[in-house]
Amino acid sequence: MTATKTARERARAELTREIKDEARRQLAEVGAHGLSLRAVARELGMVSSALYRYFPSRDRLLTELIIDAYDAVGEAAEKADPGTGDPRTRWHAVWQATRAWAKAHPHEYALIYGSPIPGYQAPQDTIVPAARVAQAMAKVLLEADPHEPAVTAPMSAELRGQAEALARALGAHAPAEVVTRLIGAWTQLFGAISFELFGQYVGSVDPSDAYFEHLTGQMADFVGL
């Protein structure tokens, strides 16, 4: 019974992988808004009712693809950090790996960092995977004992509360001022990656290698490395 069950589980895992792979291929052709379970089933030679036993809805399939993408880019960022050594070198490694993943998987990047999908609302189980890059970034900064900038803008009570809540969610013992700088760097660097992938730098800093390296250094300064 155990061997039979194991074989069945393996077959299910393999078909689940094939379904996801086909769905990712369709993302490149029609985007997330055009993803269809019927189309996926047709390309795999399955009847729709069989596919629904694996993914009961398009939204469930999208959620699985979103979680996979967040985990993949998060893993890339985490693996790039050597864990020791010069903090700025670690910071650059994390962000270069994040950008490299995005360039290698532009449609999956667009799925998680592009335009919202009409009619889709991500469930709670996407939150933890979505935080992995931010946690990798925070780990480098907080292990480096960042210095305070010479001038800081006043922070409202509302923003301070938000920053403190985020620090708790990330498991980071950091003051609100440090957290808001992290948010700023996260926004700037992901914004630069998005601009590059979506063609917004054409005619200016294209190719963007030198600019992204420079911006990563600027953001290291900004967060206090």
DRENPA-3360 file (N, C-alpha, C; in nm, 2 decimals, always signed):
BEGIN
1 = MTATKTAR = +0.08/-0.12/+0.00/+0.00/+0.00/+0.00/+0.09/+0.13/+0.00 ~ +0.19/+0.12/+0.08/+0.28/+0.24/+0.09/+0.34/+0.27/-0.05 ~ +0.39/+0.16/-0.12/+0.46/+0.18/-0.25/+0.36/+0.24/-0.35 ~ +0.23/+0.18/-0.35/+0.13/+0.22/-0.44/+0.09/+0.37/-0.41 ~ +0.08/+0.41/-0.29/+0.05/+0.54/-0.25/+0.16/+0.64/-0.29 ~ +0.28/+0.60/-0.27/+0.39/+0.68/-0.31/+0.40/+0.70/-0.46 ~ +0.38/+0.60/-0.54/+0.37/+0.61/-0.68/+0.26/+0.71/-0.73 ~ +0.15/+0.70/-0.66/+0.04/+0.78/-0.69/+0.07/+0.93/-0.66;
9 = ERARAELT = +0.13/+0.95/-0.55/+0.17/+1.08/-0.51/+0.27/+1.14/-0.60 ~ +0.36/+1.06/-0.65/+0.46/+1.10/-0.74/+0.40/+1.14/-0.88 ~ +0.31/+1.06/-0.92/+0.24/+1.09/-1.04/+0.16/+1.22/-1.03 ~ +0.10/+1.24/-0.92/+0.02/+1.37/-0.90/+0.12/+1.49/-0.90 ~ +0.23/+1.47/-0.83/+0.33/+1.58/-0.82/+0.38/+1.62/-0.96 ~ +0.41/+1.51/-1.04/+0.46/+1.54/-1.18/+0.36/+1.61/-1.26 ~ +0.23/+1.57/-1.25/+0.13/+1.63/-1.34/+0.10/+1.78/-1.29 ~ +0.11/+1.80/-1.16/+0.10/+1.93/-1.10/+0.21/+2.02/-1.16;
17 = REIKDEAR = +0.33/+1.97/-1.16/+0.44/+2.04/-1.22/+0.41/+2.08/-1.37 ~ +0.36/+1.98/-1.44/+0.34/+2.00/-1.59/+0.23/+2.11/-1.60 ~ +0.13/+2.11/-1.52/+0.02/+2.21/-1.53/+0.08/+2.35/-1.50 ~ +0.16/+2.36/-1.40/+0.22/+2.49/-1.37/+0.31/+2.53/-1.48 ~ +0.39/+2.44/-1.54/+0.48/+2.48/-1.65/+0.40/+2.53/-1.77 ~ +0.29/+2.46/-1.80/+0.21/+2.51/-1.91/+0.15/+2.64/-1.88 ~ +0.10/+2.66/-1.76/+0.05/+2.79/-1.72/+0.15/+2.90/-1.73 ~ +0.27/+2.88/-1.69/+0.38/+2.98/-1.70/+0.40/+3.01/-1.85;
25 = RQLAEVGA = +0.40/+2.91/-1.94/+0.42/+2.93/-2.08/+0.31/+3.02/-2.13 ~ +0.18/+3.00/-2.08/+0.07/+3.09/-2.13/+0.08/+3.23/-2.07 ~ +0.14/+3.24/-1.95/+0.16/+3.38/-1.90/+0.25/+3.46/-2.00 ~ +0.34/+3.40/-2.06/+0.43/+3.47/-2.16/+0.35/+3.51/-2.28 ~ +0.25/+3.43/-2.31/+0.17/+3.46/-2.44/+0.05/+3.55/-2.41 ~ -0.02/+3.53/-2.31/-0.15/+3.60/-2.29/-0.15/+3.68/-2.16 ~ -0.05/+3.67/-2.08/-0.05/+3.74/-1.95/-0.14/+3.68/-1.85 ~ -0.13/+3.72/-1.72/-0.21/+3.66/-1.62/-0.36/+3.68/-1.64;
33 = HGLSLRAV = -0.40/+3.79/-1.69/-0.55/+3.82/-1.71/-0.61/+3.72/-1.82 ~ -0.52/+3.66/-1.91/-0.57/+3.57/-2.01/-0.56/+3.43/-1.97 ~ -0.50/+3.40/-1.86/-0.48/+3.26/-1.82/-0.61/+3.19/-1.80 ~ -0.62/+3.07/-1.86/-0.74/+2.99/-1.86/-0.72/+2.84/-1.83 ~ -0.79/+2.79/-1.73/-0.77/+2.65/-1.70/-0.81/+2.56/-1.82 ~ -0.91/+2.60/-1.89/-0.95/+2.52/-2.01/-0.84/+2.51/-2.11 ~ -0.77/+2.63/-2.13/-0.66/+2.63/-2.23/-0.55/+2.55/-2.18 ~ -0.52/+2.55/-2.05/-0.41/+2.47/-2.00/-0.44/+2.32/-2.02;
41 = ARELGMVS = -0.56/+2.29/-1.98/-0.60/+2.15/-2.00/-0.60/+2.10/-2.14 ~ -0.64/+2.19/-2.24/-0.64/+2.15/-2.38/-0.49/+2.13/-2.43 ~ -0.40/+2.21/-2.38/-0.26/+2.20/-2.43/-0.20/+2.07/-2.37 ~ -0.24/+2.03/-2.26/-0.19/+1.91/-2.19/-0.26/+1.78/-2.23 ~ -0.37/+1.80/-2.32/-0.44/+1.68/-2.36/-0.53/+1.63/-2.25 ~ -0.58/+1.71/-2.16/-0.66/+1.67/-2.05/-0.80/+1.73/-2.07 ~ -0.90/+1.66/-2.01/-1.03/+1.73/-2.00/-1.03/+1.82/-1.89 ~ -1.11/+1.93/-1.90/-1.11/+2.03/-1.79/-1.15/+1.97/-1.66;
49 = SALYRYFP = -1.24/+1.88/-1.65/-1.28/+1.82/-1.52/-1.16/+1.76/-1.45 ~ -1.07/+1.70/-1.53/-0.96/+1.63/-1.46/-0.86/+1.74/-1.40 ~ -0.84/+1.85/-1.48/-0.75/+1.95/-1.42/-0.81/+2.02/-1.30 ~ -0.94/+2.03/-1.29/-1.00/+2.09/-1.17/-0.98/+2.01/-1.05 ~ -0.94/+1.88/-1.06/-0.91/+1.80/-0.94/-0.77/+1.85/-0.88 ~ -0.69/+1.91/-0.96/-0.56/+1.97/-0.92/-0.57/+2.11/-0.88 ~ -0.64/+2.19/-0.95/-0.66/+2.33/-0.93/-0.81/+2.36/-0.94 ~ -0.89/+2.38/-0.84/-1.03/+2.40/-0.85/-1.07/+2.53/-0.92;
57 = SRDRLLTE = -0.98/+2.62/-0.93/-1.02/+2.75/-1.00/-0.89/+2.81/-1.06 ~ -0.92/+2.91/-1.15/-0.80/+2.98/-1.21/-0.73/+3.06/-1.10 ~ -0.81/+3.11/-1.00/-0.74/+3.19/-0.90/-0.65/+3.10/-0.81 ~ -0.69/+2.97/-0.79/-0.60/+2.89/-0.71/-0.47/+2.86/-0.79 ~ -0.48/+2.84/-0.92/-0.36/+2.82/-1.00/-0.28/+2.95/-1.00 ~ -0.34/+3.06/-1.01/-0.26/+3.19/-1.00/-0.19/+3.20/-0.87 ~ -0.26/+3.17/-0.76/-0.20/+3.18/-0.63/-0.08/+3.09/-0.62 ~ -0.09/+2.96/-0.67/+0.03/+2.87/-0.67/+0.15/+2.93/-0.75;
65 = LIIDAYDA = +0.12/+2.99/-0.87/+0.22/+3.05/-0.95/+0.28/+3.17/-0.88 ~ +0.20/+3.25/-0.81/+0.25/+3.36/-0.74/+0.34/+3.32/-0.62 ~ +0.30/+3.22/-0.55/+0.38/+3.17/-0.44/+0.51/+3.11/-0.49 ~ +0.51/+3.04/-0.60/+0.63/+2.98/-0.66/+0.73/+3.09/-0.70 ~ +0.67/+3.20/-0.76/+0.76/+3.31/-0.81/+0.82/+3.38/-0.69 ~ +0.74/+3.41/-0.59/+0.80/+3.48/-0.47/+0.90/+3.40/-0.41 ~ +0.88/+3.27/-0.39/+0.98/+3.18/-0.33/+1.10/+3.17/-0.42 ~ +1.09/+3.17/-0.55/+1.20/+3.16/-0.64/+1.29/+3.29/-0.63;
73 = VGEAAEKA = +1.23/+3.41/-0.64/+1.31/+3.53/-0.63/+1.37/+3.54/-0.49 ~ +1.29/+3.50/-0.39/+1.34/+3.51/-0.25/+1.46/+3.41/-0.23 ~ +1.45/+3.29/-0.28/+1.56/+3.20/-0.27/+1.69/+3.25/-0.34 ~ +1.67/+3.32/-0.46/+1.78/+3.37/-0.53/+1.85/+3.48/-0.45 ~ +1.77/+3.57/-0.38/+1.83/+3.67/-0.30/+1.90/+3.61/-0.18 ~ +1.84/+3.51/-0.11/+1.90/+3.45/+0.01/+2.03/+3.38/-0.03 ~ +2.03/+3.30/-0.14/+2.15/+3.23/-0.17/+2.27/+3.32/-0.21 ~ +2.23/+3.44/-0.26/+2.34/+3.53/-0.31/+2.41/+3.59/-0.19;
81 = DPGTGDPR = +2.35/+3.60/-0.07/+2.42/+3.66/+0.05/+2.51/+3.56/+0.11 ~ +2.64/+3.59/+0.11/+2.74/+3.49/+0.17/+2.72/+3.48/+0.32 ~ +2.65/+3.58/+0.38/+2.63/+3.57/+0.53/+2.73/+3.63/+0.61 ~ +2.85/+3.65/+0.56/+2.96/+3.72/+0.63/+3.03/+3.81/+0.54 ~ +3.12/+3.89/+0.59/+3.20/+3.98/+0.51/+3.14/+4.12/+0.50 ~ +3.20/+4.20/+0.41/+3.16/+4.34/+0.39/+3.01/+4.35/+0.37 ~ +2.94/+4.43/+0.45/+2.79/+4.44/+0.43/+2.75/+4.50/+0.30 ~ +2.83/+4.59/+0.24/+2.80/+4.65/+0.11/+2.81/+4.55/+0.00;
89 = TRWHAVWQ = +2.91/+4.46/+0.01/+2.93/+4.36/-0.08/+2.81/+4.26/-0.08 ~ +2.77/+4.23/+0.04/+2.65/+4.14/+0.06/+2.52/+4.21/+0.00 ~ +2.51/+4.34/+0.03/+2.39/+4.41/-0.02/+2.39/+4.41/-0.17 ~ +2.50/+4.44/-0.24/+2.51/+4.43/-0.38/+2.48/+4.29/-0.43 ~ +2.53/+4.19/-0.37/+2.50/+4.05/-0.41/+2.35/+4.02/-0.41 ~ +2.29/+4.06/-0.30/+2.14/+4.03/-0.29/+2.07/+4.10/-0.40 ~ +2.10/+4.22/-0.43/+2.02/+4.29/-0.53/+2.06/+4.26/-0.67 ~ +2.18/+4.22/-0.70/+2.22/+4.17/-0.83/+2.15/+4.04/-0.86;
97 = ATRAWAKA = +2.14/+3.95/-0.76/+2.07/+3.83/-0.78/+1.92/+3.84/-0.80 ~ +1.86/+3.94/-0.73/+1.72/+3.97/-0.75/+1.70/+4.02/-0.89 ~ +1.78/+4.11/-0.94/+1.77/+4.16/-1.08/+1.79/+4.05/-1.18 ~ +1.89/+3.97/-1.16/+1.92/+3.86/-1.25/+1.80/+3.76/-1.26 ~ +1.74/+3.73/-1.15/+1.62/+3.64/-1.15/+1.51/+3.71/-1.23 ~ +1.49/+3.84/-1.21/+1.38/+3.91/-1.28/+1.40/+3.91/-1.43 ~ +1.53/+3.93/-1.47/+1.56/+3.93/-1.61/+1.54/+3.79/-1.68 ~ +1.57/+3.69/-1.60/+1.56/+3.55/-1.65/+1.41/+3.50/-1.65;
105 = HPHEYALI = +1.33/+3.57/-1.57/+1.19/+3.52/-1.56/+1.09/+3.65/-1.56 ~ +1.10/+3.72/-1.67/+1.02/+3.85/-1.68/+0.87/+3.83/-1.66 ~ +0.81/+3.72/-1.71/+0.67/+3.71/-1.70/+0.63/+3.67/-1.56 ~ +0.71/+3.59/-1.49/+0.68/+3.56/-1.35/+0.70/+3.69/-1.27 ~ +0.80/+3.76/-1.30/+0.82/+3.89/-1.23/+0.70/+3.98/-1.25 ~ +0.65/+3.99/-1.37/+0.54/+4.07/-1.39/+0.41/+4.02/-1.32 ~ +0.41/+3.89/-1.30/+0.29/+3.84/-1.22/+0.29/+3.89/-1.08 ~ +0.41/+3.90/-1.02/+0.41/+3.94/-0.88/+0.44/+4.09/-0.85;
113 = YGSPIPGY = +0.50/+4.16/-0.95/+0.53/+4.30/-0.93/+0.47/+4.39/-1.04 ~ +0.39/+4.33/-1.13/+0.33/+4.41/-1.23/+0.19/+4.46/-1.20 ~ +0.11/+4.49/-1.29/-0.02/+4.54/-1.27/-0.11/+4.44/-1.20 ~ -0.20/+4.48/-1.12/-0.30/+4.39/-1.05/-0.38/+4.32/-1.15 ~ -0.41/+4.19/-1.12/-0.49/+4.11/-1.21/-0.64/+4.14/-1.18 ~ -0.71/+4.18/-1.28/-0.86/+4.21/-1.26/-0.93/+4.09/-1.20 ~ -1.01/+4.11/-1.09/-1.09/+4.01/-1.03/-1.02/+3.92/-0.94 ~ -0.88/+3.93/-0.93/-0.81/+3.84/-0.84/-0.76/+3.91/-0.72;
121 = QAPQDTIV = -0.78/+3.85/-0.60/-0.72/+3.90/-0.48/-0.64/+3.79/-0.41 ~ -0.51/+3.83/-0.39/-0.42/+3.73/-0.33/-0.46/+3.69/-0.19 ~ -0.46/+3.56/-0.16/-0.49/+3.52/-0.02/-0.37/+3.54/+0.08 ~ -0.40/+3.51/+0.20/-0.30/+3.53/+0.31/-0.17/+3.45/+0.29 ~ -0.19/+3.33/+0.22/-0.07/+3.24/+0.21/+0.03/+3.29/+0.11 ~ +0.01/+3.41/+0.05/+0.12/+3.47/-0.04/+0.21/+3.56/+0.04 ~ +0.17/+3.60/+0.16/+0.24/+3.70/+0.24/+0.38/+3.66/+0.28 ~ +0.39/+3.54/+0.34/+0.52/+3.49/+0.38/+0.62/+3.48/+0.27;
129 = PAARVAQA = +0.59/+3.42/+0.15/+0.68/+3.41/+0.04/+0.71/+3.55/-0.01 ~ +0.62/+3.64/-0.01/+0.64/+3.78/-0.06/+0.74/+3.86/+0.02 ~ +0.76/+3.82/+0.14/+0.85/+3.89/+0.23/+1.00/+3.85/+0.22 ~ +1.03/+3.74/+0.14/+1.16/+3.68/+0.15/+1.27/+3.78/+0.10 ~ +1.25/+3.85/+0.00/+1.35/+3.94/-0.05/+1.37/+4.05/+0.05 ~ +1.26/+4.11/+0.11/+1.27/+4.21/+0.21/+1.35/+4.16/+0.33 ~ +1.32/+4.03/+0.37/+1.39/+3.98/+0.48/+1.54/+3.96/+0.46 ~ +1.58/+3.92/+0.33/+1.72/+3.91/+0.30/+1.79/+4.05/+0.30;
137 = MAKVLLEA = +1.72/+4.15/+0.25/+1.77/+4.28/+0.26/+1.79/+4.33/+0.40 ~ +1.68/+4.31/+0.48/+1.69/+4.35/+0.62/+1.80/+4.28/+0.70 ~ +1.82/+4.15/+0.67/+1.92/+4.07/+0.74/+2.06/+4.14/+0.72 ~ +2.09/+4.17/+0.59/+2.22/+4.24/+0.57/+2.23/+4.37/+0.65 ~ +2.13/+4.45/+0.64/+2.14/+4.58/+0.71/+2.15/+4.57/+0.86 ~ +2.07/+4.48/+0.92/+2.06/+4.48/+1.06/+2.18/+4.41/+1.12 ~ +2.25/+4.32/+1.05/+2.37/+4.26/+1.10/+2.49/+4.35/+1.08 ~ +2.47/+4.46/+1.01/+2.58/+4.56/+0.99/+2.58/+4.67/+1.09;
145 = DPHEPAVT = +2.48/+4.68/+1.17/+2.47/+4.80/+1.27/+2.47/+4.93/+1.19 ~ +2.37/+4.96/+1.11/+2.37/+5.08/+1.02/+2.38/+5.21/+1.10 ~ +2.45/+5.30/+1.04/+2.46/+5.43/+1.10/+2.34/+5.52/+1.07 ~ +2.31/+5.62/+1.15/+2.20/+5.71/+1.13/+2.24/+5.82/+1.03 ~ +2.16/+5.85/+0.94/+2.19/+5.97/+0.85/+2.20/+6.10/+0.92 ~ +2.27/+6.19/+0.86/+2.29/+6.32/+0.93/+2.16/+6.39/+0.95 ~ +2.07/+6.38/+0.85/+1.94/+6.45/+0.85/+1.83/+6.35/+0.83 ~ +1.73/+6.35/+0.91/+1.61/+6.27/+0.89/+1.49/+6.35/+0.89;
153 = APMSAELR = +1.40/+6.32/+0.80/+1.27/+6.39/+0.79/+1.18/+6.35/+0.91 ~ +1.10/+6.44/+0.96/+1.01/+6.40/+1.07/+0.91/+6.29/+1.03 ~ +0.88/+6.21/+1.12/+0.79/+6.09/+1.10/+0.66/+6.11/+1.17 ~ +0.55/+6.09/+1.10/+0.42/+6.10/+1.17/+0.40/+5.98/+1.26 ~ +0.30/+6.00/+1.35/+0.27/+5.88/+1.44/+0.21/+5.77/+1.36 ~ +0.14/+5.80/+1.25/+0.08/+5.69/+1.17/+0.19/+5.61/+1.10 ~ +0.29/+5.68/+1.04/+0.40/+5.61/+0.97/+0.48/+5.53/+1.07 ~ +0.51/+5.59/+1.19/+0.59/+5.52/+1.29/+0.52/+5.39/+1.33;
161 = GQAEALAR = +0.39/+5.40/+1.35/+0.32/+5.28/+1.38/+0.33/+5.17/+1.27 ~ +0.32/+5.21/+1.15/+0.33/+5.12/+1.04/+0.46/+5.06/+1.03 ~ +0.57/+5.14/+1.05/+0.70/+5.09/+1.04/+0.73/+4.99/+1.15 ~ +0.68/+5.02/+1.27/+0.71/+4.93/+1.39/+0.63/+4.80/+1.37 ~ +0.51/+4.81/+1.31/+0.44/+4.68/+1.28/+0.51/+4.60/+1.18 ~ +0.57/+4.66/+1.08/+0.64/+4.59/+0.97/+0.76/+4.53/+1.03 ~ +0.83/+4.59/+1.12/+0.95/+4.54/+1.18/+0.92/+4.41/+1.26 ~ +0.80/+4.42/+1.33/+0.76/+4.30/+1.40/+0.73/+4.18/+1.31;
169 = ALGAHAPA = +0.66/+4.22/+1.20/+0.62/+4.11/+1.10/+0.74/+4.05/+1.04 ~ +0.85/+4.13/+1.02/+0.98/+4.07/+0.96/+1.06/+4.01/+1.07 ~ +1.02/+4.02/+1.19/+1.11/+3.96/+1.30/+1.23/+4.04/+1.32 ~ +1.23/+4.17/+1.29/+1.35/+4.25/+1.29/+1.34/+4.35/+1.41 ~ +1.44/+4.35/+1.50/+1.45/+4.45/+1.61/+1.52/+4.57/+1.55 ~ +1.44/+4.66/+1.50/+1.49/+4.78/+1.43/+1.40/+4.90/+1.46 ~ +1.46/+5.02/+1.48/+1.38/+5.13/+1.50/+1.30/+5.17/+1.37 ~ +1.20/+5.25/+1.39/+1.11/+5.29/+1.27/+1.19/+5.36/+1.17;
177 = EVVTRLIG = +1.29/+5.44/+1.21/+1.37/+5.52/+1.11/+1.44/+5.42/+1.02 ~ +1.50/+5.31/+1.07/+1.57/+5.22/+0.99/+1.47/+5.14/+0.89 ~ +1.36/+5.11/+0.94/+1.26/+5.04/+0.86/+1.21/+5.12/+0.74 ~ +1.19/+5.25/+0.77/+1.14/+5.34/+0.66/+1.25/+5.35/+0.55 ~ +1.38/+5.35/+0.59/+1.48/+5.36/+0.50/+1.49/+5.23/+0.41 ~ +1.46/+5.12/+0.48/+1.46/+4.99/+0.40/+1.35/+4.99/+0.30 ~ +1.23/+5.05/+0.34/+1.12/+5.05/+0.25/+1.16/+5.14/+0.13 ~ +1.22/+5.25/+0.16/+1.26/+5.34/+0.05/+1.36/+5.27/-0.05;
185 = AWTQLFGA = +1.46/+5.20/+0.01/+1.55/+5.13/-0.08/+1.48/+5.02/-0.16 ~ +1.40/+4.94/-0.09/+1.32/+4.84/-0.16/+1.24/+4.89/-0.27 ~ +1.17/+5.01/-0.25/+1.09/+5.07/-0.35/+1.18/+5.12/-0.47 ~ +1.29/+5.18/-0.44/+1.37/+5.23/-0.55/+1.43/+5.12/-0.63 ~ +1.48/+5.02/-0.57/+1.55/+4.91/-0.65/+1.45/+4.82/-0.72 ~ +1.34/+4.79/-0.66/+1.24/+4.72/-0.74/+1.18/+4.80/-0.85 ~ +1.17/+4.93/-0.82/+1.12/+5.02/-0.93/+1.21/+5.03/-1.04 ~ +1.34/+5.03/-1.02/+1.44/+5.03/-1.12/+1.44/+4.90/-1.21;
193 = ISFELFGQ = +1.42/+4.79/-1.14/+1.41/+4.66/-1.21/+1.28/+4.66/-1.30 ~ +1.17/+4.71/-1.24/+1.05/+4.72/-1.32/+1.07/+4.81/-1.44 ~ +1.13/+4.92/-1.42/+1.15/+5.02/-1.53/+1.23/+4.95/-1.64 ~ +1.33/+4.87/-1.60/+1.42/+4.81/-1.70/+1.34/+4.70/-1.78 ~ +1.27/+4.61/-1.71/+1.20/+4.50/-1.77/+1.08/+4.55/-1.86 ~ +1.02/+4.66/-1.82/+0.90/+4.71/-1.89/+0.94/+4.82/-1.99 ~ +1.07/+4.83/-2.02/+1.11/+4.92/-2.13/+1.11/+5.07/-2.11 ~ +1.11/+5.11/-1.98/+1.10/+5.25/-1.95/+1.24/+5.32/-1.96;
201 = YVGSVDPS = +1.35/+5.25/-1.97/+1.48/+5.31/-1.97/+1.53/+5.32/-2.12 ~ +1.45/+5.27/-2.21/+1.50/+5.28/-2.35/+1.52/+5.43/-2.39 ~ +1.64/+5.45/-2.44/+1.67/+5.59/-2.48/+1.74/+5.67/-2.37 ~ +1.75/+5.61/-2.25/+1.82/+5.68/-2.14/+1.93/+5.59/-2.09 ~ +1.91/+5.51/-1.98/+2.01/+5.43/-1.93/+1.99/+5.28/-1.97 ~ +2.00/+5.26/-2.10/+1.98/+5.13/-2.16/+2.10/+5.09/-2.24 ~ +2.17/+4.98/-2.21/+2.14/+4.88/-2.10/+2.16/+4.94/-1.96 ~ +2.10/+4.88/-1.86/+2.09/+4.94/-1.73/+2.19/+4.88/-1.63;
209 = DAYFEHLT = +2.29/+4.81/-1.67/+2.38/+4.74/-1.58/+2.45/+4.85/-1.49 ~ +2.51/+4.94/-1.56/+2.59/+5.04/-1.48/+2.50/+5.13/-1.39 ~ +2.38/+5.16/-1.44/+2.29/+5.24/-1.36/+2.24/+5.16/-1.24 ~ +2.21/+5.04/-1.26/+2.16/+4.96/-1.14/+2.26/+4.94/-1.04 ~ +2.39/+4.92/-1.08/+2.50/+4.90/-0.99/+2.52/+5.03/-0.91 ~ +2.51/+5.15/-0.98/+2.52/+5.28/-0.91/+2.41/+5.30/-0.81 ~ +2.29/+5.27/-0.86/+2.17/+5.29/-0.77/+2.18/+5.20/-0.64 ~ +2.22/+5.08/-0.66/+2.24/+4.99/-0.55/+2.34/+5.05/-0.45;
217 = GQMADFVG = +2.44/+5.11/-0.49/+2.54/+5.17/-0.40/+2.47/+5.29/-0.34 ~ +2.40/+5.37/-0.41/+2.33/+5.49/-0.35/+2.23/+5.44/-0.24 ~ +2.16/+5.33/-0.26/+2.07/+5.28/-0.16/+2.14/+5.22/-0.04 ~ +2.26/+5.17/-0.07/+2.34/+5.12/+0.05/+2.38/+5.24/+0.14 ~ +2.42/+5.36/+0.07/+2.44/+5.48/+0.15/+2.32/+5.52/+0.22 ~ +2.20/+5.52/+0.15/+2.08/+5.57/+0.21/+2.04/+5.49/+0.33 ~ +2.06/+5.36/+0.33/+2.01/+5.28/+0.45/+2.11/+5.28/+0.56 ~ +2.23/+5.33/+0.53/+2.33/+5.34/+0.64/+2.44/+5.24/+0.64;
225 = L = +2.47/+5.17/+0.52/+2.58/+5.08/+0.51/+2.71/+5.15/+0.48;
% end
